Amino acid sequence: MAGNVRPRGTEAFEQVTPDRIRNVVLIGHAAAGKTTLVEALLAGTGAVSRAGRVDDGSTVCDHEDIEHKLGRSVSLAVASVAVEGVTGTVKVNFVDTPGHADFVGEVRAGLRAADAALFVVSAVDGVDGITRMLWEECASVGMPRAVVVTHLDQQRGDFDESLAICQRVFGEGVQPLYLPLLGDDEMPAGLIGLLSQKIFDSSSGTRVEREADPQHIELIETLRQALIEGIIQESEDDTLLDRWLGGEEVGFDTLVEDLEKAVARGSFHPVLPVDALTGLGIPELVEVILRGFPSPLERPLPTVTTPGGSPREAVECDPAAPLVAEVVKTTTDSFVGRVSVVRIFSGTLAQDMTVHVSGHFAQFAGSDRGHPDHDVDERVGAVSTILGGTLAPVTRGVAGDIVAVARLGRAETGDTLSAPSAPALMEPWAMPEPLLPTAVTARTSADEDKLSQGLGRLVAEDPTVRVVVDPDTRQMVVWSMGEAHLEVLLDRLRSKYNTEVDTQSVRVALRETFAKPASGHGRHVKQSGGHGQFAVADVEVEPLPEGSGFEFVDRVVGGAVPRQFIASVEKGVRAQMERGVGAGYPMVDLRVTLVGGKAHSVDSSDAAFQMAGSLALKEAAAAAGVALLEPIDDVRVVVDDEYVGTVMSDMSTRRGRVTGTTSVGNGRSEVAGEVPAIELTRYAIDLRSLAHGTGAFTREYVKHALMPQHQVEKVLAAAAG
């Protein structure tokens, strides 16, 4: 299939039309070689003069300081290039995504921006659980996919084994288009074309096309047979398979045409070997992208409503239609300010035009993004094409394109941009919930003023971040996807927003109650000249069933406590319940009965009886013993079937109760259970280890329940210490 691909300058972006755009997201596990592959593609198409290297921080897509420091991608990055293929100039927007599981939110944003996916598989490491799940996600929406096998130059790199793994894990329609040609040193020296039956030999330093060697004929014929049968099965010509089985030869051009259609429909997935460091396989991959991957005109568009949720006409991928676009990434540049990476689905986005910015997520189930709804008109700044961290101004972006827009001060990741005359709201893409909580505090008083602002910007940029101030513990809690994600967030606070923070363990919102009924005597008597303080309150306290709340009962007889001070005793009891009496947690589910007391005609007061009520409750608690109630969460874990037993066993060690298991298909099951929240603070990290990256979970508060006494003793000892 390979042909010549000539680079074109960025001036070609000004004439781009939807049919001449390809949006391609790269997906794969960490260190699979996605960023290096993008460099090879950019160098091979002339967008850069030479490919950068991840090791020395010179790649186009890893342009953040934290990425240079860590040596891996942590953010979605776009690199656009104009190339001249067989049918003319095409703009290809490569969307590079991180491979670490903590940054799956960036991958989801990339899937929304793209129309096709390149799954990058290391010939050394194979396919991990996250990559497999993303493949299934793409399959569910029919997204076209191709597989690129990298790291063939490494000692343990095995293309045949990688192909077998991909066919087993990814399922039907996965077939190689080319095989690696190995040199005398067993390193890739060229490609073997299965359809063309040609050898593309690069061992001399230049690409030489020749007929297949005799020793390759048998291998070519075996794999070519399976490839052709796979292509024919996907053909729109129902008679082609019968003709093939009847011995009729199918023309090369017919096979290529049917192959391109099958790839564009998402029903056939070519596998290509690539050596990104030498450029081997890059021309062949570019041709698959240009001729096999669909344009935006061929892909279904997201659901659109009015900002109020009412139905409206469907979106058309037409530059002349009203504008509908979506912010898929938000960043802050020290010179430019806020920069929004925007996928345009309909209409045209031009510099200085006014757009309507809509952010309404609550109306879509399970899509709370952690910020309030908003509707506002804003004027956009410069519109630019993107090459990693470099922006090149263009006059406009058209339907189907991905561009950067400056100075949208209110737009956040996931927001919809539309024409002010026809405001629209796009259904948001599925985003994972952050499940690792970490408490943060400003390191200095100077940092306190900047902390809220910095965290607010991080939330606007990254939909997988939540910031919550716990009303019970008063801790500011940052919810992230994992330790690597948290490290990046803290680095951005320091480097971009000049804010230093300290992290703390998260305190779980426990409750206190009485272990058994008890009586308490509260005596507050002070005399220091002039009016003194005198109040005595006798109470009986008994625990109530969970959720009963607080009851105060007046059973005073004979006026032992004057009527005007009954409410004072209750106020003092309530205040002490808020403060707790053991570990400092609020008390709940109690009935406090005032049964007696004493007063003084001069020295009794509202304040004195409040103190007496507080003291009476504390004395009763000392006699009864404090019981702690801990929050219990309903936990749902979806995991590969082989890890179900491991997950269930782990739940038990966390004092959890498994409530059931359900098959969810594709060799995966859901394990449901009720687990104390105090045992879940690091579950996002632990589950990844338990299930080798294949697990995902949700949690939801159910109730508070009695904590076991040995756990209570630990908490009380920690509070006392």
N, C-alpha and C positions, 0 to 999 in steps of 0.2 A: 504493500500500500504506500510505502514511503515515497515522498516526492520532495522537491526543493521548496524551502521556506525562506523567503527573503525578509529581513527586518524592515520595518517602516518607522519613520520618526513620529513624534507625538502629534504632529500636525494632522495626522490621519484621524485622531480622536474627534476633531471638529466635524468631520463628515460622517461619523458613525451612525448607523441606523439599527433598529432592533434586530433585524435579520442577520446583521454582521457583528453580533456580540455573543461571546461565550463566557459564562460565569461558572468557574470551576473551583470547588472547595477540596482541599487536601486533608485527608483523615488518616490517622494511624497512631499506633502507640508511641510513647516517648522514645526518642533515639531511633525511630524507623528511617529517618532521613528525609522528612517532608521539606524542611527549610532548605536543605542542601539540594533537593530536587528542584525547588522553585528557582534557586540560583542557577542551576544548569539550564532550566527552561528560559530564564531571562537572558543568559549568555548565548544560548543557542538561537534565540530569536532576535538578538541584537539590542535588547533593552539596556544591557550593561556591557561594558567592554570586556570584563572578566568576572568569573564567578567568585563571590566571596566565600569565606569559610566560617562555620560556626565557632571553631576553636579560637579564632583571633577576633571575633566580634565584628566581622566585616560584611555580614550578610545584609541584604536589603530588608528582609522581613523582621529579623531580630534587631530592632533599632532602639529599644529601650535599654537604659543603663542596667536595670535589674536582669534583663535577659543576657547581657554581656557578662554580668557577674556570675549568674547561675549556669551559663552555658546551655540554656534551653529556652524554647518559646513559652511565654506565659500569656500572650494576648493574640487575638485575631489580628492578622495583617493582610493588607491587599497590595498586590503588585500587578499593574496593568501594562500590557504590551500590545502593540499593533503589529500584526504579521500579514504577509501576503501569501495566501494559499491558492489553491486551484481556481476557486471561484471569486477571488478578489481579496481586498483587505478586510481583516477581521480583528476586532478588539477582544483580547482575552483578559479577563479579570481573574487572576489567581488569588484565592483566599486561603492563606496559610493558617492553620490552627494548631494550638498546643496539643501534645499527646498525653500529658499527665492527666490523670483522672480528676484532679481538683479543678481543672479548667474546662470541664465538659460544657459549661455554659457558653464559653467562647466558640466551641464546636457547634452548638445548637444555633448560635447566631450566624455562623458561617453557612450552615445548611439552609437557613432562611434566605441568605443573600444569593445562594448559588442555584444553578439549574442542573448541575451534574457534579459527580464526586469522583475523585481519584483516591482509591484506598491504597495507601503505601504500606507494603509489608516487607519487613526485613527478612532476608534469606537466612539469617542467623537466628532470629528470635521468634518468627512465626506470627500468629494472630492472638492477641490478648482478648479478654472478656469484653472490655469496653468497645473495642473495634468491632467485635461480632455483634454487640447490641446496636451499635450505630448502623451497621450494615442492615440489620433487620428493620431498623427505623426507616432507612432510605427505601427499603423494599416495600414497606407498608404504604408509601406514597408514590411508588413507581419512579423514584429518582434514578436516572441513568448513572451507571457506575462502571469504572474500569479499575483494574488492579495493576499496580506497578510493584515489581519485586526488586528491591534494592540490596545493597551490601553483598553483591555477588563476588566482589573482589576480596572479601574477607575469607579467612582460612576455613571457617565452618559454614560458609555460604553455600546453600544447596538449592538450586532452582527447582529441581524435580520434586524434592521434599516439600518445598514451599507451595508449589502448584498443587500437590496432593492435599496439603492442609487447607488451602483456599477452597478447593473443590468440595472437601468434606464439610468445612465450616460454613461456607457461604452458600452452598447448595447448587442448584441447577443453573445452567447458562454460563458457567465459568470455564472458559477455554483459552488456551494460549494462542496468540497470533504469531509470536516469534519465540525462538529458543536461543539461548546464549551459545555462541560459538566459542569454544575454549581453545586457547593457544597451547603451546608446548609446556608452558608453566602452569597450566590448569586455570589460568585467569581469563576472564572474558576478553575476547579479541574481535568480536563481531556478533552478528545475528544471523539466524537461519529463519527465513520467511516460510511459513507453512503454506500460505495460500499461493504465493508466487513461486515457491520451490527454488528460491534464489539464496545465495550466500552474500551477506553484506560484511566484507572483511575489512577491519580497521587495524589489523596488526602492523601494517606498514606506516601508520600515522595518518593515512588518508583512507577514506571510505572507497572500497572497490567492490563493485557488484559483479558476481560471476555465478555460473551454474553450480548446483549442489554437487559436492564430492560424493563418490560412490559409497563411502562409509556412512553418509548421512541419509541416503535415499530411503532405507528401510524405516528409520526413525521418523522421517518426514511423512512417509506414506501412512504409518500407523496413526500418528497424531492428526495428520491432515484429514484422514477419513472421519475421525470424531468431530473435528472442527467443522467440516463441511456439513455433516449431518446435523450438527447443532444449529448452524446458520439456516439450513433449509427448513428445519422444524419451526423456525421463527419467521419464515418467509410468508409474505402476503399472497403468494402464488400457491394455491392449494394443490396444483398439479405437479409442482416441482419435485416433491418428495417421491411421488410415484415414478416420475421420469428418471430420477436419480437411482432409485432402487431397481428400475428396469434396465439399468446400464447406460443410460444416456449421460453424456458428459455435460456438466453445467459450466457455462462460460465464466471466466475470471471476473469480467465486469459485472455479471449478474450476481456473483457471490459477494463482491465488494459492495454493491448497491444494497443487497439484502442485509449484509452485515451492518452497514451504517444505519439502516432503518431499525434493525433490532436493538442496536446500542442506544439509539435515540429514544426508543420506547421503554427502555429500562428492562428488557427481557433477556438481553445477552450481554455478557460482561467479559470483554477481552482482557487477557493477562499479557503484560509486556515486561521483559527484563530490561533494566536500565542500570547503567553505571554512571551515576551523576558526576563523579569526579573527572571522568574522561569524556563525558558527553555521549557515551554509547547508548543508543536507543532513544535519544532525545528527538531527532527528526520524526521517527515513527510515532512517538507519543504525541507530538504536536499535531501530526496528521489525524490521529484518532480524535483529538480534541476538536479540530476544525471541521472534520467531515462526519464524525460519528456523534458527537455531543450536540444536543439541541440548542437552538437559539431561544431567547425568552419568549418568542412568539409561539413556541411549541409546548410550553409548560403551563399547567393550570396555575391560576393566581389565587392568593389568599382571600378569605371571606372579608367583605367590607360592609360596615353599617354606618349610620350617622353617629356622631358623638353621643347622642342620646340612646343609641341601641336600636333604632328603627331600621328596617330593611332599606336598601337603596340599590340602584342599578349595579350590575356586575362591572368589575374593573376590566378595561381593555388595554392590552399592551400596544398603545398607539401614542406617538409623540403629540398628536393633535388633540387627544382627549384631556379631560381635566386631570390635574396633577393628583396622584396618590403615590406616596413614597413612605419608606420606613427607615428609622434610625437603627442601624444594626450594631453600631459601636460608637461610643462617646469617649473622647480623650481630651486632656487639657494640655495645651502647649504653652510654654513660658513666654513665647513671643506672639503667637497668633491668638491665644486664648482657647476657648472651647472649640473643638473640631468634631463634627459629626460625620461618620461614614454612613452614607445613605444608599439604599437600594431603591431605585425608581421603578415602580411597577406600571405606572400610567402617566402620560403627559410629559412635560418638559420642565426641568428645573434650571432657571437661569440666574445669573448674578443679580443681586439687588431686588429680586422680586419678593413680594410679600406672600408668605405661606401661613396656613393655619396649623398650629401645633396641638395635637390631641394626645393626651395621656390618660386613658380610662381603662383600668385593668380589672376593677372589681366586678364588672358585669360578665366577665368570662370566668367560669368556674375554675378555681385552683390557680389563678394567674395573678394574685396579688404581688406587685413588684416592690412594695415597701415605700411607696411615696404617694401623696394625695393626687386625686384626679386634677387635671388642669386643661384649660382651653385658652389659647392665646394666639393672636396674630403677631408674627415677627417678620422682619426683613432679613433675608439671608445675605451673607457676605460673599466672598469669592467662592466660586465653584471650581474644583480642581480634580484632575485625575491623580491617581495615587501610585506611588512607587515606594512602598514601605513607609519610611518617615519623611519622604520627599513629596511635596505637592507641586504640581504644575498647573497653573490656571488655564481653564478653558472657558468658552463663552456660555456653555450649557451642557447639561446631561439629559439624555433622552430616555424614554421608556425602555426598561431592560438593563440599563447601565448601573454601575456602582461608582459613585463619586464622593468626594469630600466637600463639606460645606462649612464655612467659617461663620462665627459670630451668632450662632443660634443659642442664645443665652438660656432659654428655658427648655430646650429640647433635651430629652434624656433617652438612654438606650431603650428601644422598644416603642418609642412614640411614633405617631403617624403624622406625616406632613401632607397637606392637601391644599387645594385651591380654596381661598376664603369664601368664594361664592358657592362652593359645594363641599363643606367640611366632611371629612371621612374619618373612620376609625377602623384600623385593620385588626383582625383577630390575632392576638399575640402568639408567638411560637411557644412551644412547651419548654419550660426552663426547670431545672432541678432545684429543689429547696435546699438552702444551706442548713447543715445539721451539726456543725461543730461550733459550740458556743465558747467564747473567750471574753472575760471581763477586761476592760481597759480603763486606765486612768491617765490623766495628763501628768507628765513628769514634773513640770514646774507650773507656777501660776501663770506664766506667760503663755504656756501651751494650752491652758484651759480655754482661753478665748478662741483659739484656732482649732481645737479638737472637733467641736460640733460641725464647724464649717467644712473641715477636711473630710470628716466621715460622710457628711451630706453629699459632697462631690463624688466620693467613692460609690455611694449608693446610686447616684445618677448615672455613673459610668458603667457599673457592673450590676446587672439584675440578680446575680447570685450572692449578693451581700445584703444582710439585714442588720440594722442597728436598733436596739431596743433598750430603753431604760426600765429595768424591772421595778415595778412599783413596790414590791415586797422587800427586796434586798437592796434597792437603790443603786444597784450596779449598772454601769453602761456596758451592755453585752453586744459584741460583734459576732454575728453568725456567719461562718464561712464554710467553704466546701471541704476544707482539710488543712493540714499544717502547711503545705506548700502554698496554698491560696492565702492563708493568714500571713505567711512570711512576705508575700508580695504586697498585700494590703498595708502592712506596717512599714515596709520600705517606701511605698508611695506616699504615706503620711509624712515620712521623714524627708524624702527627696523632693517631692512636688509641692507639699503643703507646709514644709518646715515645722512639723509638729512631732515632738518626741513623746512616746507613750510607754507606760509599763503595763504588763499583762498580769492578771491574777486568775486564780481558780474561780470558777463560777459557783456561787452559792445557790443551792436549790431552795426554793421557797417552801420550807417546812411549816407545820402548824403545831402548836402545843395544845394539849387538853389534859384533863385529869385522868389518872389511872383508875381511881375509885372515888366514891363519895368521901367527903371530909368536911370538918367544921373549922372555921377560922375566927380568931379574935383580934380585931384591929383596935389598938389603943394609941391615940395621938394626943398627948398631954404635954404642954410646955408652958412654963411660967417664967418670965424674965422682966418683971416690972410692968405696970400698966396692964392693959388687956393681954391675956394669955391665949392659949389654944387648947381646946378641950373637945374631944370627940371619941366615942367608943362605938364600934359596930361589931355585931356578932352575925356571922353568916354561915349558911350551910350550902355546900357546893356539890353538885353531882354531874357526871358526864352525861351527855345526850347522844343519840344516834348521829352518825355522820350526816352533815348537811342541815342539822336542826337549827344551827345558829346560836343565838344567845337569848336567854330568858332571864328576866329579873322579877322576882316575886317579893312582895311586901307582906310579911306576916308579923309585923310589930304590933304588940298589944300594950295597952295602958299608957301610950304616949312616951315609951322609953326613948324613942328617937322622934323628935318633933317632926310634924308633917313637912315643914319647909326644908328639912334636911334629908328626906328620903331620896329625892332625886340627886342630891349631892353624893350620897353613898354610891348610887348607881353610876354616876359620872366617874367617880374614882375607880370603881371596878372596871368599867369599860376602858379607861385610860391605861390601867395596869395590864389588861388583856391585850391591848395593842402593843405594849412593850414586851410582853411575855414575862415569864417568871423563872425559866430554866436556861434556855439557850438563846433567848432574845427573839424568839419567833412569836407571832401573834397567836393568842389563844382562841379556840373556837369550840362550838358545840358544848356549851355549859348552861346549867340552870343555877343561878345564884339566888338564894332566898335569905332576905334580911329578917332575922328572928328576934333581934334585940339590940340593946345598946344603952348608952348614957349620954346626957347632954348637960351643959352648964348654962345657966340663964344669961351669963355675961360673956364667957370665953368661947362658947360654941359658934361656929361659922360654917359657911359653905366650904371654904378651903379646908378647914379642919376635918369635916366629915368626908370630903373627897380623899384626904390622906388616910383616914380610918378605913374606908372601903378598900383602898389599895392594899393596906397592911393586912387586912382580914383575908383578902384573896391570897396573898403571898404565904400567910401562915397555913391556910388550908392546903395550898399546893405542897408545902413542905411535908405536911402530914400524909397526903394522898400519894405523892410521887407524880412526876410529870411524865406523861406519855407524849410521844411525837407522832404526828401524822405526816406522811410523805406523799408527794404527788405520784400517781401511777399513770403511765402513758400506754395507750393502745399502740403497739408497734407492729408494722406490716413489713416483712422482709421478702423481697423477690430475689430468688437466687437459683443458680443451676441446681438441678435435681441431685447431683452428686454431693452438694454441700448442705442439703437440708438437715441431715442428722447432726452435722457440726454446728449449724446455727441453732437448732433446738437445744443441744447440749449446752451451748454457750448461754442461751437465755436462762437456763436453769441455774447456772453459776452466778448469774446476775440477780438472783432471787425472783426471776420472772416465772410466769405461768403460761405455757403454750396453750392457746385456745383452739388451734386448728391449722391444717395445711390444705392448700388448694392448688391443683395444677393450673397453670396459666398458659400452657402450650410451649412449643419450641424447646422442650426439655428443661423447662423452668417451673418453679413452684413458688407459691406465696406462703410464708410461715407467719401466722398471727399469734400475738401474745400480749400479755399485760406485764409491764416491766417498770420497776421504780425509776423515776426520772434521775435520781442521784446516781444510778448505775449506767446512765446513757450519755454522760458528758463527753466521752471519747469514743462513742460507738461508731461514729462515722469513720474513724481511723481503724478501729479494731475489726469492723466488718470487712473492710477492704482486704485486710490480711487473712481473715478467716475464709473468705470466698474467692481469694485470688483475683480481686477486682471485678467479679461478676455480680456482686450483690448491690442492691439498692433498697433503701428503706424509707418509710414515713413514720411519723410519730404524732400522736394527738392526745392531749390531756383527757383523762377519763374521770378521775376522782382522787381524793386523798384517803389513805388507809394507814392503819397502825403500823409503825415501824417496829421491827423486832427489838427486844430489849438490849441485846448485845450491840446493836447499831446505835440505839439511843445513848448508851453509855459512852460510846466513842464521840458522838456529837456533843454531849454535855461536857465531857472532859476537854474537848477542843475549845468549847466556849469558855470554860473556866480558866484554861491555860492562856 
